[in-house]
Amino acid sequence: MESNTKVNILIVEDEAILAMALSDSLEAEGYNVVGIANNGTKAVDLFERNPVDLLLCDINIKGDFDGIETVRRITNVRPIPVIYLTALSDSDTLDRAKQTYPAAYMTKPYNLLNLRISIDMSLHTFSTRSLPTGKTTAAAPERDTILQIDDDVFIKQGYQYVKIHFSDILILEAEDIYTTFVTTTKKYALRLPLTAVLDKLNHKRLVRVHRSYAVNISRVDVFNDHEMTIGPHIVPLGKNYKDEFLNSFRFK
């Protein structure tokens, strides 16, 4: 792990004391803990609202579904490396956990050194596993993560493709090597830079307005020289993109 790049980790653990101790230990090791959830619903919500690079998840947690189902729901939003950290080691639990393809499975009590090694190895494996040539790069995207038929866009979420009608797309928001599709009902994160997403979609109504944002100009409600409003969202208008934005209203 590079010293100038912090890895964002989400912890799913329902034992508050253990969760805080784990969070403190990871922070001391140089990781960034974006949140702690004691149930699956909160975990999914935290995941959708924060940049997460790796998930540490217990299996026996509070709420309507356990850690394995939590992992399934999270990786359906966006694939990330997962490490189970649990006291459960029976064969039935292991078989269920295997179906979510975790990067590692560790039993409690954990050893911090072994956990740190598992985290670093999981991140390395995840970042290189889709490369056919064996070359390594942390930013290599998966192939065919976006498909398009007329005005329907299919984006890969976990092991399936989700259909989004173009008119439902409000904003594309970039963060590092990820792009988030903000739609009328939900957000979808894709491990692909904004420039690559725009190149793949190549739609005249999808216009870049800032280094970190592109918008569906058909959904813009109000704009001025500095920003625009799209539904409940306010998006900045960068000065280097203003001409392109204004010119986009002139196509036939």
MIVOMAR-697009 format. One record per atom (N, C-alpha, C): x, y, z; residue in one letter. Coordinates in steps of 0.2 Angstrom, whole numbers, padded with zeros to 4 digits, always signed. Example, Ala and Ser with C-alpha at 12.3 -4.5 7.8 and 13.67 -1.06 7.14 Angstrom:
2
+0066-0028+0039a;+0062-0022+0039a;+0066-0016+0039a;+0064-0011+0035s;+0068-0005+0036s;+0064+0000+0039s;
//
This chain:
252
+0004-0006+0000m;+0000+0000+0000m;+0004+0006+0000m;+0003+0011-0004e;+0007+0017-0005e;+0005+0021+0001e;+0010+0025+0003s;+0010+0029+0009s;+0005+0035+0008s;+0005+0037+0002n;+0001+0043+0001n;-0006+0042-0002n;-0008+0035-0002t;-0015+0034-0004t;-0018+0029+0001t;-0023+0032+0004k;-0027+0028+0009k;-0032+0024+0006k;-0033+0018+0009v;-0038+0013+0007v;-0044+0014+0011v;-0050+0015+0008n;-0056+0016+0011n;-0059+0009+0013n;-0060+0008+0019i;-0063+0002+0022i;-0070+0003+0025i;-0075-0001+0024l;-0081-0001+0027l;-0081-0007+0032l;-0083-0006+0038i;-0083-0012+0043i;-0091-0013+0044i;-0092-0020+0044v;-0099-0022+0046v;-0098-0027+0052v;-0100-0025+0058e;-0099-0028+0064e;-0104-0026+0069e;-0107-0030+0072d;-0112-0028+0077d;-0110-0028+0084d;-0104-0030+0086e;-0101-0029+0092e;-0098-0022+0093e;-0101-0018+0096a;-0098-0011+0096a;-0091-0010+0098a;-0089-0013+0104i;-0082-0013+0106i;-0077-0015+0102i;-0079-0021+0099l;-0074-0024+0094l;-0074-0020+0088l;-0079-0017+0085a;-0079-0013+0079a;-0075-0007+0080a;-0076-0004+0086m;-0072+0002+0087m;-0064+0001+0088m;-0063-0005+0091a;-0056-0007+0092a;-0053-0009+0085a;-0057-0012+0081l;-0054-0014+0074l;-0053-0007+0070l;-0058-0003+0071s;-0057+0004+0067s;-0051+0007+0069s;-0050+0008+0076d;-0044+0011+0078d;-0038+0008+0076d;-0038+0002+0076s;-0032-0002+0074s;-0030-0001+0066s;-0036-0001+0062l;-0035+0000+0055l;-0032+0007+0053l;-0036+0012+0057e;-0034+0019+0056e;-0026+0020+0058e;-0024+0017+0063a;-0017+0017+0065a;-0012+0014+0060a;-0015+0009+0056e;-0011+0006+0051e;-0011+0010+0045e;-0015+0016+0045g;-0014+0020+0039g;-0020+0019+0034g;-0025+0015+0036y;-0031+0014+0032y;-0036+0020+0034y;-0041+0021+0030n;-0047+0026+0031n;-0053+0022+0032n;-0056+0022+0038v;-0062+0018+0039v;-0068+0023+0038v;-0072+0022+0033v;-0077+0026+0030v;-0083+0026+0035v;-0084+0020+0038g;-0090+0019+0042g;-0090+0012+0045g;-0095+0012+0050i;-0096+0005+0054i;-0103+0004+0054i;-0105-0002+0052a;-0113-0004+0052a;-0114-0010+0056a;-0119-0010+0060n;-0120-0016+0064n;-0126-0020+0061n;-0128-0018+0055n;-0133-0022+0051n;-0133-0021+0044n;-0136-0025+0040g;-0135-0025+0033g;-0138-0019+0029g;-0144-0017+0032t;-0147-0011+0029t;-0142-0005+0029t;-0140-0004+0035k;-0135+0002+0036k;-0129+0001+0032k;-0126-0005+0031a;-0120-0006+0028a;-0121-0004+0020a;-0127-0006+0017v;-0128-0005+0010v;-0129+0003+0009v;-0132+0006+0014d;-0133+0013+0014d;-0126+0017+0014d;-0122+0015+0019l;-0115+0018+0019l;-0111+0017+0013l;-0112+0011+0010f;-0108+0009+0004f;-0110+0013-0002f;-0117+0015-0002e;-0119+0019-0008e;-0117+0026-0007e;-0116+0028-0001r;-0115+0035+0000r;-0107+0037+0001r;-0103+0032+0001n;-0096+0033+0003n;-0092+0029-0002n;-0086+0032-0004p;-0081+0028-0008p;-0078+0022-0004p;-0079+0016-0006v;-0077+0010-0002v;-0072+0006-0007v;-0066+0005-0004d;-0062+0000-0008d;-0062-0007-0006d;-0064-0008+0001l;-0064-0015+0003l;-0069-0015+0009l;-0072-0021+0009l;-0077-0022+0015l;-0075-0028+0019l;-0075-0026+0026l;-0073-0031+0031l;-0080-0033+0034l;-0082-0039+0034c;-0089-0040+0036c;-0089-0046+0041c;-0093-0046+0046d;-0095-0051+0050d;-0101-0055+0047d;-0102-0061+0049i;-0108-0064+0046i;-0114-0064+0051i;-0113-0065+0057n;-0119-0065+0062n;-0119-0058+0064n;-0124-0054+0061i;-0125-0047+0063i;-0132-0046+0064i;-0134-0040+0067k;-0141-0038+0068k;-0145-0037+0062k;-0151-0036+0062g;-0155-0035+0056g;-0159-0040+0053g;-0162-0039+0047d;-0166-0044+0044d;-0162-0049+0040d;-0156-0047+0038f;-0152-0052+0034f;-0145-0052+0037f;-0141-0057+0036d;-0134-0058+0039d;-0129-0055+0034d;-0123-0056+0037g;-0117-0053+0033g;-0116-0056+0026g;-0118-0062+0025i;-0117-0065+0018i;-0122-0062+0013i;-0128-0061+0015e;-0133-0058+0011e;-0131-0050+0010e;-0128-0047+0016t;-0126-0040+0015t;-0121-0040+0010t;-0116-0044+0010v;-0111-0044+0004v;-0114-0045-0003v;-0119-0050-0003r;-0122-0051-0010r;-0125-0044-0012r;-0128-0041-0008r;-0132-0035-0010r;-0127-0029-0011r;-0122-0029-0008i;-0117-0023-0009i;-0113-0025-0015i;-0111-0031-0017t;-0107-0032-0023t;-0112-0032-0029t;-0118-0032-0028n;-0123-0031-0034n;-0123-0024-0036n;-0121-0019-0031v;-0121-0012-0032v;-0114-0011-0036v;-0109-0014-0033r;-0102-0013-0036r;-0098-0018-0034r;-0094-0022-0038p;-0089-0027-0035p;-0084-0024-0032p;-0082-0026-0026i;-0076-0024-0022i;-0074-0030-0018i;-0067-0030-0016p;-0065-0036-0012p;-0068-0036-0005p;-0069-0042-0003v;-0073-0043+0003v;-0069-0048+0007v;-0068-0046+0014i;-0065-0051+0019i;-0070-0052+0024i;-0072-0058+0025y;-0076-0060+0031y;-0072-0061+0037y;-0074-0058+0042l;-0071-0058+0049l;-0076-0060+0054l;-0076-0067+0055t;-0081-0070+0059t;-0079-0075+0064t;-0083-0077+0069a;-0082-0082+0073a;-0085-0089+0070a;-0089-0088+0065l;-0092-0094+0062l;-0087-0098+0057l;-0087-0104+0058s;-0082-0108+0054s;-0085-0115+0052s;-0092-0116+0053d;-0095-0122+0051d;-0096-0123+0043d;-0096-0129+0041s;-0096-0130+0034s;-0102-0127+0030s;-0108-0127+0033d;-0113-0123+0029d;-0112-0116+0028d;-0110-0113+0033t;-0108-0105+0033t;-0103-0104+0028t;-0097-0108+0028l;-0092-0108+0023l;-0094-0109+0016l;-0099-0114+0015d;-0101-0115+0008d;-0106-0109+0006d;-0110-0106+0010r;-0113-0100+0008r;-0109-0094+0007r;-0104-0093+0011a;-0099-0088+0010a;-0095-0088+0003a;-0093-0094+0001k;-0090-0096-0005k;-0094-0093-0011k;-0100-0093-0011q;-0104-0091-0016q;-0104-0084-0018q;-0101-0080-0013t;-0100-0073-0014t;-0093-0071-0016t;-0089-0076-0017y;-0082-0075-0019y;-0078-0070-0015y;-0078-0071-0009p;-0074-0067-0005p;-0066-0067-0006p;-0063-0062-0005a;-0055-0062-0006a;-0052-0066+0000a;-0055-0066+0006a;-0052-0069+0011a;-0058-0071+0017a;-0056-0076+0021y;-0061-0078+0026y;-0057-0079+0032y;-0057-0075+0037m;-0053-0075+0043m;-0058-0076+0049m;-0056-0080+0054t;-0059-0081+0060t;-0057-0077+0066t;-0062-0075+0070k;-0060-0072+0076k;-0057-0076+0081k;-0053-0074+0086p;-0050-0067+0086p;-0045-0066+0081p;-0045-0060+0078y;-0040-0059+0072y;-0034-0057+0074y;-0029-0058+0070n;-0022-0055+0071n;-0021-0049+0067n;-0019-0044+0069l;-0019-0037+0065l;-0014-0038+0060l;-0008-0041+0061l;-0003-0042+0055l;-0006-0046+0050l;-0009-0052+0052n;-0012-0056+0046n;-0018-0053+0043n;-0022-0049+0046l;-0027-0045+0043l;-0024-0040+0038l;-0019-0036+0040r;-0016-0031+0036r;-0013-0035+0029r;-0010-0040+0030i;-0008-0044+0024i;-0014-0046+0020i;-0019-0048+0023s;-0025-0050+0019s;-0028-0045+0015s;-0028-0039+0019i;-0031-0033+0015i;-0027-0031+0009i;-0020-0031+0010d;-0016-0029+0005d;-0016-0034-0001d;-0016-0040+0001m;-0016-0045-0005m;-0023-0045-0008m;-0028-0044-0005s;-0035-0044-0008s;-0036-0038-0012s;-0033-0032-0011l;-0033-0026-0015l;-0029-0027-0021l;-0023-0030-0020h;-0019-0032-0026h;-0022-0037-0031h;-0025-0042-0028t;-0028-0047-0032t;-0034-0044-0036t;-0038-0040-0033f;-0044-0037-0036f;-0042-0033-0041f;-0037-0029-0040s;-0035-0024-0045s;-0032-0027-0052s;-0030-0033-0051t;-0026-0036-0057t;-0030-0042-0060t;-0035-0044-0057r;-0038-0051-0059r;-0041-0051-0066r;-0043-0045-0068s;-0046-0045-0075s;-0042-0043-0081s;-0035-0043-0079l;-0030-0041-0084l;-0028-0048-0088l;-0029-0048-0095p;-0027-0055-0098p;-0020-0056-0099p;-0016-0050-0099t;-0009-0051-0100t;-0004-0052-0094t;-0007-0051-0088g;-0003-0052-0082g;+0000-0045-0080g;-0001-0040-0084k;+0002-0033-0082k;-0003-0030-0077k;+0000-0026-0072t;-0003-0024-0066t;-0004-0016-0067t;-0011-0015-0065t;-0012-0007-0065t;-0018-0007-0061t;-0018-0002-0056a;-0024-0002-0051a;-0030+0001-0054a;-0029+0004-0060a;-0035+0008-0063a;-0038+0004-0069a;-0036-0002-0070a;-0039-0006-0076a;-0046-0007-0075a;-0050-0005-0079p;-0057-0006-0079p;-0059-0013-0081p;-0065-0016-0079e;-0067-0022-0082e;-0070-0021-0089e;-0070-0026-0093r;-0072-0025-0100r;-0080-0025-0100r;-0082-0022-0105d;-0090-0022-0107d;-0094-0021-0101d;-0092-0015-0097t;-0096-0014-0091t;-0102-0009-0093t;-0102-0007-0099i;-0108-0003-0102i;-0110-0005-0108i;-0116-0007-0109l;-0119-0009-0115l;-0125-0004-0117l;-0126-0003-0123q;-0131+0002-0125q;-0135+0000-0131q;-0142+0000-0130i;-0147-0001-0136i;-0151+0005-0136i;-0151+0009-0142d;-0155+0015-0143d;-0154+0019-0137d;-0160+0020-0133d;-0159+0025-0127d;-0159+0021-0121d;-0158+0014-0121d;-0157+0010-0115d;-0150+0009-0114d;-0148+0010-0108v;-0141+0009-0106v;-0141+0003-0101v;-0136-0002-0102f;-0135-0007-0097f;-0129-0007-0094f;-0128-0006-0087i;-0122-0006-0084i;-0121-0012-0079i;-0115-0014-0079k;-0114-0020-0075k;-0113-0019-0067k;-0117-0022-0064q;-0117-0021-0056q;-0117-0028-0053q;-0111-0030-0051g;-0109-0036-0048g;-0109-0041-0054g;-0113-0046-0054y;-0113-0051-0059y;-0119-0051-0064y;-0122-0045-0064q;-0128-0044-0069q;-0128-0037-0072q;-0132-0036-0077y;-0132-0029-0080y;-0139-0026-0078y;-0139-0020-0076v;-0145-0016-0074v;-0147-0011-0080v;-0153-0011-0082k;-0155-0007-0087k;-0157+0000-0085k;-0155+0005-0088i;-0157+0012-0086i;-0159+0015-0092i;-0165+0018-0092h;-0167+0022-0098h;-0163+0029-0098h;-0161+0031-0104f;-0157+0037-0104f;-0160+0043-0101f;-0167+0044-0102s;-0170+0049-0099s;-0170+0049-0091s;-0169+0044-0088d;-0169+0043-0081d;-0162+0045-0078d;-0157+0046-0082i;-0150+0048-0080i;-0150+0055-0079i;-0148+0057-0073l;-0148+0065-0071l;-0141+0067-0072l;-0136+0064-0068i;-0130+0066-0067i;-0125+0060-0068i;-0119+0061-0070l;-0113+0057-0070l;-0108+0060-0065l;-0106+0057-0060e;-0102+0060-0055e;-0095+0056-0054e;-0090+0059-0055a;-0083+0056-0055a;-0080+0056-0048a;-0077+0051-0046e;-0072+0051-0040e;-0067+0045-0041e;-0061+0048-0042d;-0055+0044-0044d;-0057+0039-0050d;-0056+0033-0050i;-0058+0029-0056i;-0065+0026-0056i;-0069+0029-0052y;-0076+0027-0052y;-0081+0033-0055y;-0086+0031-0058t;-0091+0035-0060t;-0098+0033-0057t;-0102+0038-0054t;-0108+0036-0051t;-0114+0039-0056t;-0118+0034-0058f;-0124+0036-0062f;-0129+0038-0057f;-0131+0045-0057v;-0137+0047-0052v;-0143+0047-0056v;-0148+0043-0055t;-0154+0043-0059t;-0160+0046-0055t;-0166+0045-0057t;-0171+0048-0054t;-0173+0044-0048t;-0171+0038-0047t;-0173+0033-0042t;-0167+0031-0038t;-0161+0030-0041k;-0156+0027-0037k;-0149+0029-0040k;-0144+0027-0036k;-0137+0028-0039k;-0133+0021-0040k;-0129+0022-0046y;-0126+0016-0048y;-0118+0018-0049y;-0114+0014-0045a;-0107+0016-0046a;-0104+0011-0051a;-0099+0013-0055l;-0096+0009-0060l;-0089+0010-0060l;-0085+0005-0060r;-0077+0006-0059r;-0075+0008-0066r;-0076+0014-0068l;-0074+0016-0075l;-0073+0024-0074l;-0068+0027-0076p;-0067+0034-0076p;-0073+0038-0080p;-0074+0044-0078l;-0079+0048-0082l;-0078+0049-0089l;-0072+0050-0091t;-0070+0051-0098t;-0072+0044-0102t;-0070+0039-0099a;-0072+0032-0103a;-0079+0031-0103a;-0083+0033-0098v;-0090+0032-0098v;-0093+0036-0104v;-0091+0043-0104l;-0094+0047-0109l;-0092+0045-0116l;-0086+0042-0117d;-0084+0039-0124d;-0088+0033-0125d;-0090+0029-0121k;-0094+0023-0122k;-0101+0025-0124k;-0104+0030-0120l;-0111+0032-0121l;-0111+0036-0127l;-0107+0041-0128n;-0107+0045-0134n;-0114+0048-0136n;-0117+0051-0131h;-0124+0053-0132h;-0124+0061-0132h;-0127+0064-0137k;-0127+0071-0138k;-0130+0075-0132k;-0134+0072-0129r;-0138+0075-0123r;-0134+0075-0116r;-0129+0070-0116l;-0124+0069-0110l;-0118+0074-0111l;-0118+0079-0107v;-0113+0084-0108v;-0109+0085-0102v;-0102+0085-0103r;-0098+0087-0097r;-0098+0094-0095r;-0099+0096-0089v;-0100+0102-0087v;-0094+0104-0081v;-0090+0099-0079h;-0085+0100-0074h;-0081+0094-0075h;-0075+0095-0072r;-0070+0089-0072r;-0073+0083-0069r;-0078+0084-0064s;-0080+0079-0060s;-0088+0077-0062s;-0091+0081-0066y;-0098+0080-0068y;-0099+0080-0075y;-0104+0076-0077a;-0108+0077-0084a;-0115+0077-0082a;-0119+0080-0086v;-0126+0080-0085v;-0130+0078-0091v;-0136+0076-0090n;-0141+0075-0095n;-0144+0082-0096n;-0143+0086-0101i;-0145+0093-0102i;-0153+0093-0103i;-0156+0087-0104s;-0163+0087-0105s;-0167+0087-0098s;-0163+0086-0093r;-0165+0086-0086r;-0163+0092-0082r;-0160+0097-0085v;-0158+0103-0081v;-0164+0108-0080v;-0165+0110-0074d;-0171+0114-0073d;-0169+0122-0073d;-0163+0123-0070v;-0161+0130-0069v;-0153+0130-0070v;-0150+0136-0073f;-0143+0136-0073f;-0141+0144-0073f;-0135+0145-0071n;-0132+0152-0071n;-0125+0151-0074n;-0121+0156-0073d;-0114+0155-0075d;-0110+0151-0071d;-0112+0149-0065h;-0108+0145-0060h;-0111+0138-0059h;-0117+0137-0059e;-0120+0130-0057e;-0127+0129-0060e;-0129+0123-0059m;-0136+0122-0062m;-0139+0117-0057m;-0146+0117-0058t;-0150+0113-0053t;-0154+0108-0058t;-0153+0101-0055i;-0156+0096-0059i;-0160+0092-0053i;-0167+0093-0053g;-0171+0090-0047g;-0168+0093-0041g;-0166+0089-0036p;-0164+0091-0030p;-0156+0092-0029p;-0153+0091-0035h;-0146+0091-0035h;-0143+0098-0038h;-0138+0100-0035i;-0134+0106-0038i;-0127+0104-0041i;-0126+0106-0047v;-0120+0104-0050v;-0116+0110-0052v;-0110+0110-0051p;-0105+0116-0053p;-0104+0116-0060p;-0104+0122-0063l;-0102+0123-0070l;-0095+0126-0071l;-0090+0122-0073g;-0084+0124-0073g;-0083+0129-0079g;-0078+0134-0078k;-0078+0139-0084k;-0075+0136-0090k;-0071+0130-0089n;-0068+0127-0095n;-0073+0123-0099n;-0079+0122-0096y;-0084+0118-0100y;-0090+0122-0101y;-0090+0129-0100k;-0096+0133-0101k;-0098+0133-0108k;-0093+0134-0113d;-0095+0135-0120d;-0098+0128-0122d;-0095+0123-0121e;-0098+0116-0123e;-0105+0115-0120e;-0106+0117-0114f;-0113+0116-0111f;-0118+0121-0115f;-0116+0127-0116l;-0121+0131-0120l;-0122+0129-0127l;-0117+0127-0130n;-0117+0125-0137n;-0122+0118-0138n;-0122+0114-0132s;-0126+0108-0133s;-0133+0110-0134s;-0136+0116-0132f;-0143+0117-0133f;-0144+0119-0140f;-0139+0119-0144r;-0141+0122-0151r;-0141+0116-0156r;-0140+0110-0154f;-0141+0104-0159f;-0148+0103-0161f;-0149+0100-0167k;-0155+0099-0170k;-0157+0092-0169k;
//
